Amino acid sequence: MSRVAVMGTGSWGTTFAMVLADSGAKVTMWGRRAEVCAEIAEEHRNPQYLPGLELPATITANPDPAVALEGADIVVLAVPSQTLRTNLSAWKPFIGSSAVTVSLMKGVEKGTLRRMSEVIGEVLEIGPERNTVVSGPNLATEIAARQPTATVVACTDHNTAELVAAACSAPYFRPYTNHDVIGVELSGAVKNVIALAVGMVEGMGLGDNSKASIITRGLAEITRLGVSLGAEPATFAGLAGMGDLVATCASPLSRNRTFGVHLGQGMSVDETVAITNQTAEGVKSAGAILGLAKAHGVDMPIAEAVTGVVSGELPLSELAQSLLSRRRKSEFA
């Protein structure tokens, strides 16, 4: 039986902890709020993020990272991407020398423009063979209801990917393995920005043609950036690419799409944060993703437009025109 530490008690971290427990792992969660940890450990629930869900009794939680990480074979990281470096630096002394890490985060670090697996490797000083990424069409609310889905476990080492896949293989949750960490990870990060754009045009009252165009051209942007960084094109047609993009852009359960809808209706970022009580990862990472694209000479007009709207530099009314007025070119150029 795997001993797993899940660092983060948000909706996706809690849901993934449930998947691990249903797969037979012994799970200890860490959260910064002692009262949330107590509810998970004593009442087997997390009502703030997943109301109505009864968690397996084999899941416990503790606000002390040393306790949560003790003896863990697998360390799952499920904190906001921009807080990873600080948190991980504090947790490093408690993480076992042979533990495998799993990133559930979908973002790019501001300033350094590092992917989350790169931050993990840098802070923990571990090689890629111990560093995995899980990504796919994984809307937490649906998985919490144990609705069937598939995902991708990516690692450059096949045996490590298989280890993590075995630990999270539940009757309703099917993991596939992939060695293309760059492609899987970038797909998860950039699709949040595309989902913001889809939400914006929906909030503006535009229809399915507009949304389908953004999804399709968004996939082209993700693919261009990924390939320029060494990813494999086939990854973007798979679960972590098109699969996650469609789920995130189409579902009202998607945090990023919903955030974009509010922006499209004329709310500011601060107003949207106030009514949703959270900031979508795409808002936090849009500028870093655009910076990464510019550093590699990759054209990403949708990401650029979203960054402009989020930063207040591009009026919402000019969003569509900024995309439609670009120079015509071949679809596959």
N, C-alpha and C positions, 0 to 999 in steps of 0.2 A: 504494500500500500504506500503510495506516494504521500509525503508530508509536504503540504503546500502552504505558503504564506501569500495572502492577497493583500497588497498594500493599497488601500483605498476602499471606502465604503459607499461610493456613489452607485448609481443605477447599474452601470456596466460592470464595475468591480464586484458588486453584490451578486448580480446575475451570473457572472462567470464563476464565482465561488460556488453557487448552487450547481452549475454544470459539473464542476470538479467533484463536488460531494456526491452528486448523482452517478458519477463515473467511478466512485469508490475511493476517492482521495480523502485524507484527513486534512481539513482546512482550518487555518487560523487567519482571521482578518485583522488588519490594523486600520484604525481611523483616528483622526485628530480629536474627535469629540467623544468624550468618555460615555456620555449618555446614549449615543448611537451604538457604540460597542456593547454597552450593557443590554440594550434591546435585542441586538443580534445574538449575544451569548445566552441571555436568560429567557427571552421571549421568542426567539427564533423568527424575528421579523425586522424589517427596516422600513417603517411606515413613511418616513420623509421622502424616500426615493421610489419605493415599490410597495405602496399601500395594498393590503390584502394578500400579499404573498407570504406563505409560511415556508420558512427556510428549513432545510434538513437539520436534524438535531446534531449531526456530526460537524456542523460549522460552529466555531466559537470566534470570539473577537476580543481584542485587548488594545487599549490606547498606548501601551508601551511597545515601541518597535522591537526592542530586544526580546521581549516575550513572544511577540508575533513571529519573529524570524528564527527563533531558536530551533535548530535541527531541520530547517526546511530544505528539502531537495530541490524544490522549484519555487522561485520567487516571482510572483505576478505583480506587475507594476501598473496601477490603475489610478494615477493621480493626474491632475491637469498638466498638460505638456510643459507649460512655462514654469511649473514648480518642480519639475523632475530633478534638475541638477542639485538644487538646494536640499531637497528631501533625501536624495540618494547619497549625497555626501555625509549626511547625518546617520544614515542607516548602514553605511559601508562596513563599520566594525562588527556588525552583527550578522552579516551575510556570509554563509559558509564558503570555504575556498573552492568547493566543487559544485556549488549550487548553480542551477540553470536559471536564467532570467527569461521572463515572458513579458513583452510590451503589449499592452492593450491600448496604448495612447496613439492618437492620430493627429500629429502636429509637427511643426518644424520650430526649433528653438530660435527665438529672437536673438539678434546680435551675432551668434555663431553660425546660424543657418544650418545647424546640425539636425539630422534625423534623430528620432528618439533612440534607436539602437546605437547610434554613434555616441550619443551622450552617455548611455549606459556603459558602453565599452570603455569610454574615456574615463569616467568617474570611478568605475569599479576595477579598471585595469584588467579586463578579461578579454579573451579572444572571441572571434565570431562564432566559434564552435559551441559556446555556452550562451549565446545571445539569440533569442527567438522573438518572432513577431506574430501576433494573431490578428487577422483582419478578414473582413468579409461582410456580407449582408446580414449584420448582426444587431438588429434593433432590440434593445434590451427588454422592452416591455413584452414583445412577442415571445422571446426566449424564456422570460420569467414565467410565462404561461405554458411553457414546455411545448410550443409550437415548433414543428420540424424546420431546421435550417442547416446550412453547411457553412464551413469557414475554411480558412487557409492558415496553416502553421508553417511559417517560413524560417529557415535556418540554412546556413551554408553547409552545415553538417547534417547529413540525412539521419543518422542515429539519434541526434538530439531532437530533430523535428519529430521523429517517430515517438520518442519518449514523451514529449509534450502532447502529441496527438493522442497517445494512449491514455494520458491522464485526463483529457477532456472529451473523451469519446462516450457520449451519453446516448440513450435510445433516440432522442430527438435532436441531437447535436452531432453532425458528422464532420470531422476535420479531415482535410486533405493536406498533404505536405507539398512544399515548394522550396527550392533552393534560392529563388530570386528575392532576397530580402529587400533590395532597393525598390524593385517594382511593386511588391506587396505593400511596403511601408509608404511609398509616395502616393499610391492609389488611395490609401486610407486618409492621408493628410489633405490631398488636393481636392478630393471629392467633397469635402466639407465646404470649401470655397465655392465650388460649382453649385452646391445645394443652396447656399446663400443667394446666389444669382437667380436660381429657379424660384426660390421663395419671393424674392423681390419682384419679379415680373408677375407672379401670381397676385401678390399684394397690390400691384398696380392695375390689376384687372385684365391682364393679357391672358391669352388662351394656350391651348395645348401645342399649337404649332411653335409658338415662341419658346415654350418650355422644352419641347423635344429638340429644337435647334440648339439650345444652350446645353442640354445634356450631351448631345452628340459632339458638338464642337468642344465641349468641356473634356470629353474623353480624348479628343485629339490633343488638347493641351497637356493633359496628364501623361499621355503616351510620349509626346515630344520631350517633355522634361525628363521622364524616366529613362528613355533611351539615351538621352544626352549624358546621363549619369551612370550608364552601364547596365540598365535593366533590360529584360528581354521583352520584346513586343507582345509575345503570346500572353504574358501575365495580365495585360490590360484588357484582354477579351474574356478573362476568367472571373472567378468569384470575387477576388479582391479588387478587381478593376471594374468591369461593367456591372457585375452583380451588386457590389456595394454602392456604386454610383446610382444605379436605378432605385435601390431601396431608400437611400438617403434623400434623393431628389423627389421621390414620388410620395413618400409616406408622411402623413400628418404627425406621426410619432417621432419624426426626425427633428432633433433639436435645432440643427442648422437651417433646415428648410423653414421651420416655424419662425425662427429668428428673422430670416429674410422676409417672410410675409409681413411681419410687423414693420420692418424697415420700408417695405414697398407701400405700406399704408400710410407712411409719412412720419412714423415715430423715429426718434433718434436712438442711437445705440444705448445711451444711458436710460432712456425711457423703456426700451425693450428689456434691458437687464432688470429694471425695477419690477416689471410685471411678470417676468418669467423666473426671476430670482436666480438666474444663472447666465453666464456668457458662453455662447457657442464656441467650440474650438476653432471653427473657421474664422471667426472674428479675431481671435488671438493670433492665429498663424498666417492670415492672408498676406500681411506685409513681408513676413519672413519667406514665404513661398515665392512671392514676386521677386524678392531680393535674390533668392536662389536661382530663379529663372534668368534674371539679368546677369548674374555672375557667370552663367554658362551660355549666354547669348541665345536664350530660348524665348520666342514670342508667345506670350500668354495674355491675350487681350481681355478675356473674361476675368481672370485673376486680377488684372490691372484695374478693370472697371470696379470690381467688388472692393478692392483696396481703396480706391478713390472715394466710393460712397461711404464706406465704413469710417474713413479718416475725415470725412467732411469736405474733401477737396473736389469731389465730383457731385454736382447736384443730382438727385435721383431722377429728375425729369430728363436728364441728358444721358442716362444709362443706355437706353436702347440705341440712341443716335450714335453714341461713342463706339458701339459694336457694328452697326450697320453701315457707317460711313467709311469704314476701312477700305483700303485698296482691294479690288477684286483679285482673286487668284484661284488656282486649281484647288479643289477640295483636299487633295492629298499632297499638296506641296508643303 
